[in-house]
Amino acid sequence: MKYKIAMLPGDGIGKDVMEAAQLVLNALELDAEYIYGDIGWEFWRKEGNPLPERTIELLKETDCALFGAITSKPKKEAEEELPPHLRGKVEYFSPIVKLRQIFDLYANVRPCKAYEGNPLNYRDNIDIVIFRENTQGLYSGVEFRPVPDEVRNVLEKYNPNMEKFKDVPNDEMAISLRIFTREGCRRIIRKAFEYAKEHNRKSVTVVEKPNVIRETSGMMIEEARKIAEEYPDIEYGEANIDAMAMWLIKNPERYDILVSSNMFGDIISDLAAQLVGGLGFACGGNIGDDYAIFEPVHGSAPKYAGKYVVNPIAMLRSVKMMLDWLGEKKLAEKLENGIARTIKEGKVRTYDMGGNATTLEMAEEVIRNMD
């Protein structure tokens, strides 16, 4: 079967690691057509749109996408970089967040695995997969600043806690809504349990804060307990987000699969990534029922752009995730073996691992070790 795969390098080192990914995909001889698309800061500055409509249409014609990295800046700085005729007429948004919403990529899956021989491992026996709800919560984009009178009046009518803010003017207040739905909770939790079942994982732990954020975190816990009953062979646990941050440092090897809401999942997945070597090893998949976008978790690191010094392993692990999702299990295993052997032997290492290899040299070593 010939696949159509969208390639979205984006900004900065996104282009460097995408080149490394293309080398590996070519070596694997995946039967695919790779179609490159426009996304990122360059198109914001030129067109006032970091995610042009042509790119959305391109993705609709493909099986999945591989994404590099995005530069983003605060609202004021973003507007200053626009052409004069666009200033005040458009507002910057995160392209990857927008894509998650458009294609309903509700599951952000981030495997954090300690590879043997990696000098950056916190412990050598860490193997955690984090499931983060990807479309709701605090990242839903429902925000107000200044706060409209209509919004304020409704909040004051239905919530007595607004009394403490009664003397704060509307233009000195900002509100971001944390929106959960039962279906949103159910499907990310079920996704985690189904993954555990398929991959013979022993436990699923829900990470929230229901003792303080009672309604939203409370809903997540309610739904998790119901679903957990359907999987009696998988151990179910609950943890508060602040406690989990401590326990992941203290005993990371105890945890198998963690599932959480959007912002909390974002936080613990970066923490877990650092335990296994940092963002140079952190891959992720934005997965829905019909489409998926795979990406390294790191940012665009503009100061390193075009220098080919960054570690491409996060991107190559994202390629491995993509191959698994496509059902190309043998190719995924071949790539995984190449990555593991390269790290274990330690003959070729990028600067973060104490070496001086380039991004592409690291990719080439992975290719050699695949065989």
C-alpha positions in Angstrom: 0.0 0.0 0.0 1.4 3.4 -0.9 0.9 6.0 1.8 0.6 9.8 1.4 2.5 11.4 4.3 2.5 15.2 4.9 5.8 16.5 6.0 5.6 19.8 8.0 9.2 20.9 8.9 8.0 24.2 10.5 10.6 26.5 12.1 14.2 26.4 13.3 15.6 22.9 14.0 12.3 21.4 12.8 13.9 21.6 9.3 17.1 19.9 10.5 15.4 17.0 12.2 12.9 16.6 9.4 15.8 16.1 7.0 17.1 13.4 9.4 13.7 11.7 9.4 13.6 11.7 5.6 17.0 10.0 5.4 15.7 7.2 7.7 12.4 6.8 5.9 14.2 6.5 2.6 16.5 3.9 4.0 13.5 1.9 5.4 12.0 2.0 1.8 8.5 2.7 3.1 6.2 2.8 0.1 5.1 6.4 0.5 4.7 9.7 -1.2 6.0 12.6 1.0 4.3 15.9 0.5 5.8 19.0 2.1 3.6 21.7 3.5 3.8 25.3 4.7 3.5 25.9 8.5 5.1 28.2 11.1 6.5 31.6 11.8 7.7 32.3 8.3 4.1 32.2 7.1 2.8 34.2 10.0 5.3 37.0 9.1 4.4 36.9 5.4 0.7 36.1 5.4 -0.6 36.7 8.9 -1.4 33.0 9.1 1.0 30.3 10.6 -1.3 27.6 9.3 -2.4 28.5 5.7 -5.6 26.9 4.5 -3.7 25.2 1.7 -1.8 23.2 4.4 -5.1 22.1 6.1 -6.4 20.9 2.7 -3.1 19.1 2.0 -3.5 17.2 5.3 -7.0 16.2 4.4 -5.6 14.4 1.4 -2.9 12.4 3.3 -2.9 9.4 5.7 -1.0 11.1 8.5 1.6 13.8 9.1 5.1 14.3 10.5 5.7 17.6 12.1 9.0 19.4 13.0 8.8 22.3 15.4 7.1 25.7 15.7 8.4 29.1 16.9 5.8 31.2 18.8 6.1 34.5 20.6 4.0 36.6 22.9 1.0 38.5 21.4 2.8 41.9 21.2 6.0 40.6 19.7 4.1 38.5 17.2 2.2 41.5 16.0 5.3 43.6 15.6 6.7 41.0 13.1 3.7 41.3 10.8 3.7 43.5 7.6 2.2 46.9 8.4 -0.9 46.2 6.4 -1.8 43.2 8.6 -1.2 44.7 12.0 -4.3 44.8 14.2 -6.2 42.7 11.7 -5.0 39.2 12.7 -4.0 37.4 15.9 -1.4 34.7 16.3 -2.4 31.2 17.3 -0.5 28.0 17.7 -0.7 25.9 14.5 -0.2 22.6 16.3 -3.0 23.3 18.8 -5.2 24.4 15.9 -4.5 21.1 14.0 -5.4 19.1 17.1 -8.7 20.9 17.2 -9.5 20.7 13.4 -8.7 16.9 13.1 -10.0 16.1 16.6 -6.6 14.6 17.6 -7.8 14.0 21.2 -5.0 11.7 22.4 -1.5 13.1 22.8 0.7 10.0 23.4 4.2 10.4 24.7 6.4 7.3 25.4 9.3 8.0 27.8 11.8 5.2 27.7 15.3 4.9 29.1 17.6 3.4 26.5 20.5 1.2 27.7 23.8 3.2 27.4 22.2 6.6 27.4 24.4 8.7 29.7 21.5 11.1 30.3 19.2 8.6 31.9 18.0 9.4 35.4 17.4 5.7 35.9 17.9 2.8 33.5 14.6 1.0 34.0 12.1 3.8 33.2 9.4 3.0 30.6 6.4 5.2 30.9 3.7 6.1 28.4 1.7 9.3 29.0 -1.7 9.8 27.6 -2.7 13.5 27.6 -6.1 14.7 26.6 -5.4 17.0 23.7 -8.4 19.1 22.8 -10.1 20.3 26.0 -9.0 21.6 29.4 -7.1 24.8 29.8 -5.8 24.7 26.2 -9.3 24.9 24.7 -8.7 28.5 23.9 -11.8 29.9 25.7 -10.3 33.0 27.3 -11.2 36.6 28.0 -9.1 39.7 28.5 -10.5 42.2 29.3 -13.5 40.4 30.7 -16.8 41.3 29.0 -19.6 42.5 31.3 -21.8 39.6 30.1 -19.3 37.0 31.2 -18.7 38.7 34.5 -22.4 39.0 35.3 -23.0 35.3 34.7 -20.1 34.2 36.8 -21.1 36.5 39.7 -24.7 35.2 39.5 -23.8 31.5 39.7 -20.5 31.4 41.7 -20.1 33.1 45.1 -16.3 32.9 44.8 -16.5 35.8 42.3 -17.2 38.0 45.3 -13.5 38.3 46.1 -12.9 39.9 42.7 -15.7 42.5 43.0 -13.4 45.5 43.1 -11.2 44.4 40.2 -11.9 46.3 37.0 -12.7 44.3 33.9 -9.6 45.5 32.1 -7.4 44.3 35.0 -8.8 40.7 34.9 -8.1 37.7 32.7 -10.1 34.5 32.6 -9.1 31.2 31.0 -11.8 28.4 31.2 -10.9 24.8 32.0 -13.5 22.9 30.0 -14.0 19.1 30.3 -16.7 17.0 28.8 -17.6 13.5 29.9 -17.0 12.1 26.4 -13.6 13.9 26.4 -12.7 12.2 29.7 -14.0 8.8 28.6 -12.2 8.6 25.3 -8.7 9.5 26.6 -9.1 7.1 29.6 -10.3 4.3 27.3 -7.4 5.0 24.9 -5.0 4.5 27.8 -6.6 1.3 29.0 -6.8 -0.1 25.4 -3.1 0.6 24.9 -2.3 -1.1 28.2 -4.3 -4.2 27.1 -2.7 -4.3 23.7 0.9 -3.9 25.0 0.6 -6.0 28.1 1.1 -3.1 30.4 0.3 -3.6 34.1 -1.1 -0.4 35.4 -2.9 2.9 34.5 -2.7 5.9 36.8 -5.0 8.9 36.4 -3.2 12.2 37.4 -5.5 15.0 38.4 -6.3 17.3 41.3 -9.9 16.5 42.3 -9.5 17.6 46.0 -9.2 21.2 44.8 -10.4 21.4 41.2 -13.5 19.5 42.1 -15.7 19.7 39.1 -13.3 19.1 36.2 -10.8 16.8 37.8 -13.7 15.2 39.7 -15.4 14.4 36.4 -12.2 12.8 35.1 -11.9 10.6 38.1 -15.5 9.6 38.0 -15.2 8.4 34.4 -11.9 6.7 35.1 -13.3 4.6 37.9 -16.2 3.4 35.7 -13.9 2.5 32.8 -11.3 0.8 35.1 -14.0 -1.8 36.1 -14.0 -3.0 32.5 -10.3 -3.9 32.7 -9.9 -6.0 35.9 -6.5 -7.4 34.8 -5.0 -3.9 34.7 -4.2 -2.2 38.0 -5.8 1.2 38.4 -4.5 4.1 40.4 -5.0 7.8 41.1 -2.6 10.6 42.0 -2.7 14.3 42.5 -0.6 16.2 39.9 1.7 17.8 42.6 2.4 14.5 44.3 3.1 12.8 40.9 5.7 15.4 40.1 7.5 14.3 43.3 6.9 10.6 42.8 8.2 10.6 39.3 11.5 12.0 40.6 11.6 9.6 43.5 10.3 6.3 42.0 9.7 6.6 38.2 10.1 2.9 37.6 6.9 2.3 39.5 4.7 3.8 36.8 3.6 2.3 33.6 0.8 4.4 31.9 -0.2 7.8 33.1 -3.3 9.6 31.8 -4.2 13.2 32.5 -5.9 16.3 31.2 -4.3 18.8 28.8 -2.2 21.0 30.9 -1.3 18.5 33.6 -0.4 16.0 30.9 1.8 18.6 29.2 3.7 19.2 32.5 4.3 15.6 33.5 5.3 14.5 30.0 8.1 17.0 29.9 9.2 16.0 33.4 9.2 12.3 32.4 11.1 13.2 29.2 13.9 14.7 31.3 14.2 11.5 33.3 15.1 9.6 30.1 17.5 12.1 28.6 15.7 15.3 27.9 13.7 16.7 24.9 16.2 15.2 22.5 14.6 11.8 23.2 11.0 12.9 23.6 8.6 11.9 20.9 4.8 12.3 20.7 1.8 11.4 18.7 -1.4 13.5 18.3 -3.8 10.8 17.5 -7.5 10.8 16.7 -9.9 8.1 15.3 -9.1 8.8 11.7 -5.9 10.9 11.5 -2.6 11.4 13.4 0.3 13.9 13.5 3.6 12.8 15.0 6.2 15.2 16.3 9.3 15.6 18.5 8.2 17.4 21.7 11.1 19.9 21.6 10.7 23.5 20.3 12.3 25.2 17.3 15.5 26.3 19.2 16.2 29.2 16.7 19.8 29.6 17.8 20.6 26.1 16.6 18.6 26.3 13.3 20.5 25.1 10.3 23.6 24.1 12.3 22.6 20.4 12.4 23.9 19.9 15.9 20.7 18.8 17.7 19.8 15.3 18.6 17.4 13.8 16.0 16.4 10.8 18.2 13.1 12.5 19.3 12.1 12.9 15.7 13.2 9.3 14.8 11.2 7.9 17.6 8.2 9.9 16.3 8.8 8.2 12.9 8.7 4.9 14.8 5.4 5.8 16.4 4.0 6.8 12.9 5.1 3.4 11.5 3.3 1.6 14.3 0.2 3.6 13.7 0.3 2.8 10.0 0.5 -0.9 10.9 4.1 -1.2 9.6 5.2 -3.1 12.6 8.3 -4.7 11.0 9.7 -1.4 9.8 8.9 0.2 13.2 10.8 -2.6 15.0 13.7 -2.2 12.6 13.9 1.5 13.3 13.6 0.9 17.1 16.5 -1.6 16.9 18.6 0.9 15.1 17.9 3.6 17.6 18.5 1.3 20.6 21.8 0.0 19.2 23.1 3.4 18.3 22.5 4.7 21.9 23.9 1.5 23.5 27.1 1.5 21.5 27.7 5.2 22.0 30.1 5.5 19.0 28.1 8.4 17.6 26.6 11.0 19.9 25.3 14.5 19.5 26.5 17.3 21.8 23.7 16.7 24.4 25.1 13.2 25.0 28.7 14.4 25.2 29.7 13.9 21.6 30.2 16.0 18.5 28.2 14.2 15.8 25.9 16.2 13.6 22.2 15.6 13.4 22.5 13.8 10.1 25.5 11.8 11.2 23.4 10.5 14.1 20.6 9.6 11.6 23.1 7.8 9.4 24.4 5.8 12.3 20.8 4.7 13.2 20.4 3.6 9.6 23.6 1.5 9.7 22.4 -0.1 13.0 19.0 -1.0 11.6 20.7 -3.7 9.6 
